[in-house]
Amino acid sequence: MADFCKQCSEQLFGKDFEDLKGLSPQDCLTSDLYAEVLCEGCGATQVDNEGRCIHHEVERHAEQLEKS
């Protein structure tokens, strides 16, 4: 089954299907430790607890990350 980060899911399908949500435990986020995943849109990347791609080297999300 293909999994997509929050941004790719919204961009491709108009909705976040939460494929990668909840993979990073909350206590890890305070230490900047994120789940390493394979998003079918981004490739190998990292996601936060909401399934949002947080890897700044993923060009398709870099602009969105700068705004948040």
mmCIF file of the N, C-alpha and C atoms, coordinates in Angstrom:
data_MODEL
# 
_entry.id   MODEL 
# 
loop_
_atom_site.group_PDB 
_atom_site.id 
_atom_site.type_symbol 
_atom_site.label_atom_id 
_atom_site.label_alt_id 
_atom_site.label_comp_id 
_atom_site.label_asym_id 
_atom_site.label_entity_id 
_atom_site.label_seq_id 
_atom_site.pdbx_PDB_ins_code 
_atom_site.Cartn_x 
_atom_site.Cartn_y 
_atom_site.Cartn_z 
_atom_site.occupancy 
_atom_site.B_iso_or_equiv 
_atom_site.pdbx_formal_charge 
_atom_site.auth_seq_id 
_atom_site.auth_comp_id 
_atom_site.auth_asym_id 
_atom_site.auth_atom_id 
_atom_site.pdbx_PDB_model_num 
ATOM 1   N N  . MET A 1 1  ? 0.833  -1.179 0.000  1.00 0.00 ? 1  MET A N  1 
ATOM 2   C CA . MET A 1 1  ? 0.000  0.000  0.000  1.00 0.00 ? 1  MET A CA 1 
ATOM 3   C C  . MET A 1 1  ? 0.878  1.243  0.000  1.00 0.00 ? 1  MET A C  1 
ATOM 4   N N  . ALA A 1 2  ? 0.517  2.225  -0.779 1.00 0.00 ? 2  ALA A N  1 
ATOM 5   C CA . ALA A 1 2  ? 1.271  3.470  -0.863 1.00 0.00 ? 2  ALA A CA 1 
ATOM 6   C C  . ALA A 1 2  ? 0.880  4.398  0.284  1.00 0.00 ? 2  ALA A C  1 
ATOM 7   N N  . ASP A 1 3  ? 1.880  5.020  0.898  1.00 0.00 ? 3  ASP A N  1 
ATOM 8   C CA . ASP A 1 3  ? 1.648  5.982  1.970  1.00 0.00 ? 3  ASP A CA 1 
ATOM 9   C C  . ASP A 1 3  ? 2.136  7.351  1.520  1.00 0.00 ? 3  ASP A C  1 
ATOM 10  N N  . PHE A 1 4  ? 1.419  8.380  1.946  1.00 0.00 ? 4  PHE A N  1 
ATOM 11  C CA . PHE A 1 4  ? 1.758  9.751  1.595  1.00 0.00 ? 4  PHE A CA 1 
ATOM 12  C C  . PHE A 1 4  ? 1.804  10.607 2.849  1.00 0.00 ? 4  PHE A C  1 
ATOM 13  N N  . CYS A 1 5  ? 2.741  11.567 2.884  1.00 0.00 ? 5  CYS A N  1 
ATOM 14  C CA . CYS A 1 5  ? 2.779  12.522 3.988  1.00 0.00 ? 5  CYS A CA 1 
ATOM 15  C C  . CYS A 1 5  ? 1.556  13.426 3.877  1.00 0.00 ? 5  CYS A C  1 
ATOM 16  N N  . LYS A 1 6  ? 1.327  14.221 4.901  1.00 0.00 ? 6  LYS A N  1 
ATOM 17  C CA . LYS A 1 6  ? 0.165  15.105 4.950  1.00 0.00 ? 6  LYS A CA 1 
ATOM 18  C C  . LYS A 1 6  ? 0.122  16.037 3.739  1.00 0.00 ? 6  LYS A C  1 
ATOM 19  N N  . GLN A 1 7  ? 1.252  16.666 3.413  1.00 0.00 ? 7  GLN A N  1 
ATOM 20  C CA . GLN A 1 7  ? 1.273  17.619 2.311  1.00 0.00 ? 7  GLN A CA 1 
ATOM 21  C C  . GLN A 1 7  ? 1.000  16.945 0.963  1.00 0.00 ? 7  GLN A C  1 
ATOM 22  N N  . CYS A 1 8  ? 1.634  15.806 0.709  1.00 0.00 ? 8  CYS A N  1 
ATOM 23  C CA . CYS A 1 8  ? 1.434  15.114 -0.566 1.00 0.00 ? 8  CYS A CA 1 
ATOM 24  C C  . CYS A 1 8  ? -0.005 14.627 -0.697 1.00 0.00 ? 8  CYS A C  1 
ATOM 25  N N  . SER A 1 9  ? -0.554 14.105 0.388  1.00 0.00 ? 9  SER A N  1 
ATOM 26  C CA . SER A 1 9  ? -1.924 13.619 0.365  1.00 0.00 ? 9  SER A CA 1 
ATOM 27  C C  . SER A 1 9  ? -2.890 14.753 0.024  1.00 0.00 ? 9  SER A C  1 
ATOM 28  N N  . GLU A 1 10 ? -2.707 15.909 0.659  1.00 0.00 ? 10 GLU A N  1 
ATOM 29  C CA . GLU A 1 10 ? -3.576 17.052 0.391  1.00 0.00 ? 10 GLU A CA 1 
ATOM 30  C C  . GLU A 1 10 ? -3.392 17.564 -1.027 1.00 0.00 ? 10 GLU A C  1 
ATOM 31  N N  . GLN A 1 11 ? -2.147 17.572 -1.491 1.00 0.00 ? 11 GLN A N  1 
ATOM 32  C CA . GLN A 1 11 ? -1.859 18.070 -2.836 1.00 0.00 ? 11 GLN A CA 1 
ATOM 33  C C  . GLN A 1 11 ? -2.414 17.131 -3.907 1.00 0.00 ? 11 GLN A C  1 
ATOM 34  N N  . LEU A 1 12 ? -2.264 15.845 -3.723 1.00 0.00 ? 12 LEU A N  1 
ATOM 35  C CA . LEU A 1 12 ? -2.679 14.882 -4.745 1.00 0.00 ? 12 LEU A CA 1 
ATOM 36  C C  . LEU A 1 12 ? -4.161 14.531 -4.693 1.00 0.00 ? 12 LEU A C  1 
ATOM 37  N N  . PHE A 1 13 ? -4.715 14.454 -3.478 1.00 0.00 ? 13 PHE A N  1 
ATOM 38  C CA . PHE A 1 13 ? -6.086 13.968 -3.318 1.00 0.00 ? 13 PHE A CA 1 
ATOM 39  C C  . PHE A 1 13 ? -7.056 14.996 -2.748 1.00 0.00 ? 13 PHE A C  1 
ATOM 40  N N  . GLY A 1 14 ? -6.530 16.162 -2.346 1.00 0.00 ? 14 GLY A N  1 
ATOM 41  C CA . GLY A 1 14 ? -7.381 17.184 -1.772 1.00 0.00 ? 14 GLY A CA 1 
ATOM 42  C C  . GLY A 1 14 ? -7.794 16.902 -0.339 1.00 0.00 ? 14 GLY A C  1 
ATOM 43  N N  . LYS A 1 15 ? -7.200 15.876 0.268  1.00 0.00 ? 15 LYS A N  1 
ATOM 44  C CA . LYS A 1 15 ? -7.549 15.461 1.630  1.00 0.00 ? 15 LYS A CA 1 
ATOM 45  C C  . LYS A 1 15 ? -6.367 14.728 2.254  1.00 0.00 ? 15 LYS A C  1 
ATOM 46  N N  . ASP A 1 16 ? -6.180 14.933 3.550  1.00 0.00 ? 16 ASP A N  1 
ATOM 47  C CA . ASP A 1 16 ? -5.150 14.192 4.269  1.00 0.00 ? 16 ASP A CA 1 
ATOM 48  C C  . ASP A 1 16 ? -5.749 12.874 4.751  1.00 0.00 ? 16 ASP A C  1 
ATOM 49  N N  . PHE A 1 17 ? -5.245 11.771 4.214  1.00 0.00 ? 17 PHE A N  1 
ATOM 50  C CA . PHE A 1 17 ? -5.746 10.461 4.624  1.00 0.00 ? 17 PHE A CA 1 
ATOM 51  C C  . PHE A 1 17 ? -5.013 9.921  5.855  1.00 0.00 ? 17 PHE A C  1 
ATOM 52  N N  . GLU A 1 18 ? -4.102 10.711 6.407  1.00 0.00 ? 18 GLU A N  1 
ATOM 53  C CA . GLU A 1 18 ? -3.392 10.408 7.658  1.00 0.00 ? 18 GLU A CA 1 
ATOM 54  C C  . GLU A 1 18 ? -2.622 9.092  7.608  1.00 0.00 ? 18 GLU A C  1 
ATOM 55  N N  . ASP A 1 19 ? -2.035 8.796  6.436  1.00 0.00 ? 19 ASP A N  1 
ATOM 56  C CA . ASP A 1 19 ? -1.261 7.561  6.277  1.00 0.00 ? 19 ASP A CA 1 
ATOM 57  C C  . ASP A 1 19 ? -0.093 7.473  7.255  1.00 0.00 ? 19 ASP A C  1 
ATOM 58  N N  . LEU A 1 20 ? 0.572  8.593  7.509  1.00 0.00 ? 20 LEU A N  1 
ATOM 59  C CA . LEU A 1 20 ? 1.793  8.578  8.312  1.00 0.00 ? 20 LEU A CA 1 
ATOM 60  C C  . LEU A 1 20 ? 1.615  9.283  9.654  1.00 0.00 ? 20 LEU A C  1 
ATOM 61  N N  . LYS A 1 21 ? 0.381  9.518  10.055 1.00 0.00 ? 21 LYS A N  1 
ATOM 62  C CA . LYS A 1 21 ? 0.093  10.195 11.316 1.00 0.00 ? 21 LYS A CA 1 
ATOM 63  C C  . LYS A 1 21 ? 0.354  9.253  12.500 1.00 0.00 ? 21 LYS A C  1 
ATOM 64  N N  . GLY A 1 22 ? 0.912  9.818  13.574 1.00 0.00 ? 22 GLY A N  1 
ATOM 65  C CA . GLY A 1 22 ? 1.098  9.079  14.819 1.00 0.00 ? 22 GLY A CA 1 
ATOM 66  C C  . GLY A 1 22 ? 2.332  8.196  14.877 1.00 0.00 ? 22 GLY A C  1 
ATOM 67  N N  . LEU A 1 23 ? 3.236  8.335  13.924 1.00 0.00 ? 23 LEU A N  1 
ATOM 68  C CA . LEU A 1 23 ? 4.428  7.483  13.919 1.00 0.00 ? 23 LEU A CA 1 
ATOM 69  C C  . LEU A 1 23 ? 5.541  8.012  14.821 1.00 0.00 ? 23 LEU A C  1 
ATOM 70  N N  . SER A 1 24 ? 5.521  9.302  15.119 1.00 0.00 ? 24 SER A N  1 
ATOM 71  C CA . SER A 1 24 ? 6.517  9.897  16.002 1.00 0.00 ? 24 SER A CA 1 
ATOM 72  C C  . SER A 1 24 ? 5.889  10.105 17.370 1.00 0.00 ? 24 SER A C  1 
ATOM 73  N N  . PRO A 1 25 ? 6.346  9.381  18.397 1.00 0.00 ? 25 PRO A N  1 
ATOM 74  C CA . PRO A 1 25 ? 5.785  9.580  19.740 1.00 0.00 ? 25 PRO A CA 1 
ATOM 75  C C  . PRO A 1 25 ? 5.989  11.025 20.203 1.00 0.00 ? 25 PRO A C  1 
ATOM 76  N N  . GLN A 1 26 ? 5.028  11.554 20.929 1.00 0.00 ? 26 GLN A N  1 
ATOM 77  C CA . GLN A 1 26 ? 5.058  12.951 21.359 1.00 0.00 ? 26 GLN A CA 1 
ATOM 78  C C  . GLN A 1 26 ? 6.333  13.293 22.123 1.00 0.00 ? 26 GLN A C  1 
ATOM 79  N N  . ASP A 1 27 ? 6.826  12.398 22.976 1.00 0.00 ? 27 ASP A N  1 
ATOM 80  C CA . ASP A 1 27 ? 8.029  12.705 23.755 1.00 0.00 ? 27 ASP A CA 1 
ATOM 81  C C  . ASP A 1 27 ? 9.272  12.813 22.871 1.00 0.00 ? 27 ASP A C  1 
ATOM 82  N N  . CYS A 1 28 ? 9.267  12.176 21.717 1.00 0.00 ? 28 CYS A N  1 
ATOM 83  C CA . CYS A 1 28 ? 10.400 12.284 20.796 1.00 0.00 ? 28 CYS A CA 1 
ATOM 84  C C  . CYS A 1 28 ? 10.415 13.633 20.088 1.00 0.00 ? 28 CYS A C  1 
ATOM 85  N N  . LEU A 1 29 ? 9.247  14.213 19.879 1.00 0.00 ? 29 LEU A N  1 
ATOM 86  C CA . LEU A 1 29 ? 9.161  15.473 19.159 1.00 0.00 ? 29 LEU A CA 1 
ATOM 87  C C  . LEU A 1 29 ? 9.841  16.609 19.906 1.00 0.00 ? 29 LEU A C  1 
ATOM 88  N N  . THR A 1 30 ? 9.813  16.575 21.227 1.00 0.00 ? 30 THR A N  1 
ATOM 89  C CA . THR A 1 30 ? 10.465 17.620 22.000 1.00 0.00 ? 30 THR A CA 1 
ATOM 90  C C  . THR A 1 30 ? 11.989 17.521 21.886 1.00 0.00 ? 30 THR A C  1 
ATOM 91  N N  . SER A 1 31 ? 12.478 16.383 21.453 1.00 0.00 ? 31 SER A N  1 
ATOM 92  C CA . SER A 1 31 ? 13.915 16.197 21.246 1.00 0.00 ? 31 SER A CA 1 
ATOM 93  C C  . SER A 1 31 ? 14.280 16.270 19.768 1.00 0.00 ? 31 SER A C  1 
ATOM 94  N N  . ASP A 1 32 ? 13.346 16.709 18.935 1.00 0.00 ? 32 ASP A N  1 
ATOM 95  C CA . ASP A 1 32 ? 13.542 16.782 17.484 1.00 0.00 ? 32 ASP A CA 1 
ATOM 96  C C  . ASP A 1 32 ? 13.896 15.430 16.874 1.00 0.00 ? 32 ASP A C  1 
ATOM 97  N N  . LEU A 1 33 ? 13.292 14.372 17.384 1.00 0.00 ? 33 LEU A N  1 
ATOM 98  C CA . LEU A 1 33 ? 13.449 13.037 16.828 1.00 0.00 ? 33 LEU A CA 1 
ATOM 99  C C  . LEU A 1 33 ? 12.164 12.696 16.077 1.00 0.00 ? 33 LEU A C  1 
ATOM 100 N N  . TYR A 1 34 ? 12.286 12.436 14.795 1.00 0.00 ? 34 TYR A N  1 
ATOM 101 C CA . TYR A 1 34 ? 11.113 12.198 13.960 1.00 0.00 ? 34 TYR A CA 1 
ATOM 102 C C  . TYR A 1 34 ? 11.201 10.827 13.297 1.00 0.00 ? 34 TYR A C  1 
ATOM 103 N N  . ALA A 1 35 ? 10.038 10.290 12.939 1.00 0.00 ? 35 ALA A N  1 
ATOM 104 C CA . ALA A 1 35 ? 9.996  9.000  12.263 1.00 0.00 ? 35 ALA A CA 1 
ATOM 105 C C  . ALA A 1 35 ? 10.548 9.149  10.843 1.00 0.00 ? 35 ALA A C  1 
ATOM 106 N N  . GLU A 1 36 ? 11.390 8.211  10.457 1.00 0.00 ? 36 GLU A N  1 
ATOM 107 C CA . GLU A 1 36 ? 11.883 8.164  9.089  1.00 0.00 ? 36 GLU A CA 1 
ATOM 108 C C  . GLU A 1 36 ? 10.953 7.256  8.302  1.00 0.00 ? 36 GLU A C  1 
ATOM 109 N N  . VAL A 1 37 ? 10.423 7.779  7.194  1.00 0.00 ? 37 VAL A N  1 
ATOM 110 C CA . VAL A 1 37 ? 9.391  7.074  6.434  1.00 0.00 ? 37 VAL A CA 1 
ATOM 111 C C  . VAL A 1 37 ? 9.681  7.149  4.940  1.00 0.00 ? 37 VAL A C  1 
ATOM 112 N N  . LEU A 1 38 ? 8.894  6.392  4.211  1.00 0.00 ? 38 LEU A N  1 
ATOM 113 C CA . LEU A 1 38 ? 8.940  6.463  2.758  1.00 0.00 ? 38 LEU A CA 1 
ATOM 114 C C  . LEU A 1 38 ? 7.588  6.968  2.269  1.00 0.00 ? 38 LEU A C  1 
ATOM 115 N N  . CYS A 1 39 ? 7.572  8.212  1.820  1.00 0.00 ? 39 CYS A N  1 
ATOM 116 C CA . CYS A 1 39 ? 6.370  8.815  1.247  1.00 0.00 ? 39 CYS A CA 1 
ATOM 117 C C  . CYS A 1 39 ? 6.437  8.600  -0.263 1.00 0.00 ? 39 CYS A C  1 
ATOM 118 N N  . GLU A 1 40 ? 5.353  8.163  -0.846 1.00 0.00 ? 40 GLU A N  1 
ATOM 119 C CA . GLU A 1 40 ? 5.346  7.910  -2.293 1.00 0.00 ? 40 GLU A CA 1 
ATOM 120 C C  . GLU A 1 40 ? 5.513  9.189  -3.102 1.00 0.00 ? 40 GLU A C  1 
ATOM 121 N N  . GLY A 1 41 ? 5.256  10.343 -2.488 1.00 0.00 ? 41 GLY A N  1 
ATOM 122 C CA . GLY A 1 41 ? 5.441  11.616 -3.190 1.00 0.00 ? 41 GLY A CA 1 
ATOM 123 C C  . GLY A 1 41 ? 6.818  12.203 -2.975 1.00 0.00 ? 41 GLY A C  1 
ATOM 124 N N  . CYS A 1 42 ? 7.322  12.142 -1.744 1.00 0.00 ? 42 CYS A N  1 
ATOM 125 C CA . CYS A 1 42 ? 8.607  12.751 -1.375 1.00 0.00 ? 42 CYS A CA 1 
ATOM 126 C C  . CYS A 1 42 ? 9.786  11.805 -1.522 1.00 0.00 ? 42 CYS A C  1 
ATOM 127 N N  . GLY A 1 43 ? 9.552  10.552 -1.285 1.00 0.00 ? 43 GLY A N  1 
ATOM 128 C CA . GLY A 1 43 ? 10.643 9.591  -1.159 1.00 0.00 ? 43 GLY A CA 1 
ATOM 129 C C  . GLY A 1 43 ? 10.984 9.444  0.317  1.00 0.00 ? 43 GLY A C  1 
ATOM 130 N N  . ALA A 1 44 ? 12.223 9.109  0.615  1.00 0.00 ? 44 ALA A N  1 
ATOM 131 C CA . ALA A 1 44 ? 12.650 8.950  2.007  1.00 0.00 ? 44 ALA A CA 1 
ATOM 132 C C  . ALA A 1 44 ? 12.650 10.315 2.680  1.00 0.00 ? 44 ALA A C  1 
ATOM 133 N N  . THR A 1 45 ? 11.961 10.422 3.813  1.00 0.00 ? 45 THR A N  1 
ATOM 134 C CA . THR A 1 45 ? 11.849 11.701 4.513  1.00 0.00 ? 45 THR A CA 1 
ATOM 135 C C  . THR A 1 45 ? 11.557 11.459 5.986  1.00 0.00 ? 45 THR A C  1 
ATOM 136 N N  . GLN A 1 46 ? 11.261 12.512 6.709  1.00 0.00 ? 46 GLN A N  1 
ATOM 137 C CA . GLN A 1 46 ? 10.887 12.434 8.119  1.00 0.00 ? 46 GLN A CA 1 
ATOM 138 C C  . GLN A 1 46 ? 9.546  13.132 8.294  1.00 0.00 ? 46 GLN A C  1 
ATOM 139 N N  . VAL A 1 47 ? 8.728  12.616 9.221  1.00 0.00 ? 47 VAL A N  1 
ATOM 140 C CA . VAL A 1 47 ? 7.426  13.225 9.490  1.00 0.00 ? 47 VAL A CA 1 
ATOM 141 C C  . VAL A 1 47 ? 7.249  13.468 10.979 1.00 0.00 ? 47 VAL A C  1 
ATOM 142 N N  . ASP A 1 48 ? 6.445  14.504 11.297 1.00 0.00 ? 48 ASP A N  1 
ATOM 143 C CA . ASP A 1 48 ? 6.109  14.761 12.690 1.00 0.00 ? 48 ASP A CA 1 
ATOM 144 C C  . ASP A 1 48 ? 4.918  13.894 13.081 1.00 0.00 ? 48 ASP A C  1 
ATOM 145 N N  . ASN A 1 49 ? 4.387  14.107 14.274 1.00 0.00 ? 49 ASN A N  1 
ATOM 146 C CA . ASN A 1 49 ? 3.303  13.278 14.791 1.00 0.00 ? 49 ASN A CA 1 
ATOM 147 C C  . ASN A 1 49 ? 2.006  13.409 13.982 1.00 0.00 ? 49 ASN A C  1 
ATOM 148 N N  . GLU A 1 50 ? 1.855  14.492 13.232 1.00 0.00 ? 50 GLU A N  1 
ATOM 149 C CA . GLU A 1 50 ? 0.667  14.700 12.403 1.00 0.00 ? 50 GLU A CA 1 
ATOM 150 C C  . GLU A 1 50 ? 0.842  14.108 11.001 1.00 0.00 ? 50 GLU A C  1 
ATOM 151 N N  . GLY A 1 51 ? 2.020  13.563 10.716 1.00 0.00 ? 51 GLY A N  1 
ATOM 152 C CA . GLY A 1 51 ? 2.285  12.999 9.395  1.00 0.00 ? 51 GLY A CA 1 
ATOM 153 C C  . GLY A 1 51 ? 2.790  14.025 8.404  1.00 0.00 ? 51 GLY A C  1 
ATOM 154 N N  . ARG A 1 52 ? 3.128  15.206 8.902  1.00 0.00 ? 52 ARG A N  1 
ATOM 155 C CA . ARG A 1 52 ? 3.615  16.302 8.069  1.00 0.00 ? 52 ARG A CA 1 
ATOM 156 C C  . ARG A 1 52 ? 5.106  16.123 7.788  1.00 0.00 ? 52 ARG A C  1 
ATOM 157 N N  . CYS A 1 53 ? 5.480  16.201 6.526  1.00 0.00 ? 53 CYS A N  1 
ATOM 158 C CA . CYS A 1 53 ? 6.885  16.111 6.136  1.00 0.00 ? 53 CYS A CA 1 
ATOM 159 C C  . CYS A 1 53 ? 7.629  17.311 6.713  1.00 0.00 ? 53 CYS A C  1 
ATOM 160 N N  . ILE A 1 54 ? 8.687  17.059 7.465  1.00 0.00 ? 54 ILE A N  1 
ATOM 161 C CA . ILE A 1 54 ? 9.436  18.146 8.091  1.00 0.00 ? 54 ILE A CA 1 
ATOM 162 C C  . ILE A 1 54 ? 10.847 18.269 7.517  1.00 0.00 ? 54 ILE A C  1 
ATOM 163 N N  . HIS A 1 55 ? 11.160 17.497 6.520  1.00 0.00 ? 55 HIS A N  1 
ATOM 164 C CA . HIS A 1 55 ? 12.499 17.487 5.941  1.00 0.00 ? 55 HIS A CA 1 
ATOM 165 C C  . HIS A 1 55 ? 12.635 18.662 4.977  1.00 0.00 ? 55 HIS A C  1 
ATOM 166 N N  . HIS A 1 56 ? 13.495 19.622 5.289  1.00 0.00 ? 56 HIS A N  1 
ATOM 167 C CA . HIS A 1 56 ? 13.630 20.843 4.493  1.00 0.00 ? 56 HIS A CA 1 
ATOM 168 C C  . HIS A 1 56 ? 14.236 20.608 3.115  1.00 0.00 ? 56 HIS A C  1 
ATOM 169 N N  . GLU A 1 57 ? 14.851 19.466 2.889  1.00 0.00 ? 57 GLU A N  1 
ATOM 170 C CA . GLU A 1 57 ? 15.450 19.195 1.588  1.00 0.00 ? 57 GLU A CA 1 
ATOM 171 C C  . GLU A 1 57 ? 14.436 18.694 0.562  1.00 0.00 ? 57 GLU A C  1 
ATOM 172 N N  . VAL A 1 58 ? 13.216 18.421 0.988  1.00 0.00 ? 58 VAL A N  1 
ATOM 173 C CA . VAL A 1 58 ? 12.176 18.019 0.052  1.00 0.00 ? 58 VAL A CA 1 
ATOM 174 C C  . VAL A 1 58 ? 11.654 19.301 -0.594 1.00 0.00 ? 58 VAL A C  1 
ATOM 175 N N  . GLU A 1 59 ? 12.076 19.550 -1.834 1.00 0.00 ? 59 GLU A N  1 
ATOM 176 C CA . GLU A 1 59 ? 11.767 20.810 -2.507 1.00 0.00 ? 59 GLU A CA 1 
ATOM 177 C C  . GLU A 1 59 ? 10.279 21.118 -2.550 1.00 0.00 ? 59 GLU A C  1 
ATOM 178 N N  . ARG A 1 60 ? 9.459  20.115 -2.761 1.00 0.00 ? 60 ARG A N  1 
ATOM 179 C CA . ARG A 1 60 ? 8.034  20.371 -2.934 1.00 0.00 ? 60 ARG A CA 1 
ATOM 180 C C  . ARG A 1 60 ? 7.384  20.919 -1.668 1.00 0.00 ? 60 ARG A C  1 
ATOM 181 N N  . HIS A 1 61 ? 8.025  20.758 -0.494 1.00 0.00 ? 61 HIS A N  1 
ATOM 182 C CA . HIS A 1 61 ? 7.439  21.236 0.751  1.00 0.00 ? 61 HIS A CA 1 
ATOM 183 C C  . HIS A 1 61 ? 8.239  22.367 1.391  1.00 0.00 ? 61 HIS A C  1 
ATOM 184 N N  . ALA A 1 62 ? 9.388  22.696 0.841  1.00 0.00 ? 62 ALA A N  1 
ATOM 185 C CA . ALA A 1 62 ? 10.267 23.691 1.469  1.00 0.00 ? 62 ALA A CA 1 
ATOM 186 C C  . ALA A 1 62 ? 9.558  25.023 1.674  1.00 0.00 ? 62 ALA A C  1 
ATOM 187 N N  . GLU A 1 63 ? 8.813  25.486 0.691  1.00 0.00 ? 63 GLU A N  1 
ATOM 188 C CA . GLU A 1 63 ? 8.116  26.763 0.796  1.00 0.00 ? 63 GLU A CA 1 
ATOM 189 C C  . GLU A 1 63 ? 7.047  26.712 1.891  1.00 0.00 ? 63 GLU A C  1 
ATOM 190 N N  . GLN A 1 64 ? 6.312  25.614 1.987  1.00 0.00 ? 64 GLN A N  1 
ATOM 191 C CA . GLN A 1 64 ? 5.289  25.471 3.023  1.00 0.00 ? 64 GLN A CA 1 
ATOM 192 C C  . GLN A 1 64 ? 5.905  25.465 4.408  1.00 0.00 ? 64 GLN A C  1 
ATOM 193 N N  . LEU A 1 65 ? 7.047  24.811 4.562  1.00 0.00 ? 65 LEU A N  1 
ATOM 194 C CA . LEU A 1 65 ? 7.706  24.730 5.856  1.00 0.00 ? 65 LEU A CA 1 
ATOM 195 C C  . LEU A 1 65 ? 8.208  26.102 6.315  1.00 0.00 ? 65 LEU A C  1 
ATOM 196 N N  . GLU A 1 66 ? 8.660  26.927 5.354  1.00 0.00 ? 66 GLU A N  1 
ATOM 197 C CA . GLU A 1 66 ? 9.145  28.254 5.701  1.00 0.00 ? 66 GLU A CA 1 
ATOM 198 C C  . GLU A 1 66 ? 8.022  29.138 6.214  1.00 0.00 ? 66 GLU A C  1 
ATOM 199 N N  . LYS A 1 67 ? 6.803  28.930 5.730  1.00 0.00 ? 67 LYS A N  1 
ATOM 200 C CA . LYS A 1 67 ? 5.662  29.742 6.131  1.00 0.00 ? 67 LYS A CA 1 
ATOM 201 C C  . LYS A 1 67 ? 5.156  29.369 7.517  1.00 0.00 ? 67 LYS A C  1 
ATOM 202 N N  . SER A 1 68 ? 5.397  28.125 7.946  1.00 0.00 ? 68 SER A N  1 
ATOM 203 C CA . SER A 1 68 ? 4.857  27.687 9.242  1.00 0.00 ? 68 SER A CA 1 
ATOM 204 C C  . SER A 1 68 ? 5.805  27.943 10.382 1.00 0.00 ? 68 SER A C  1 
# 
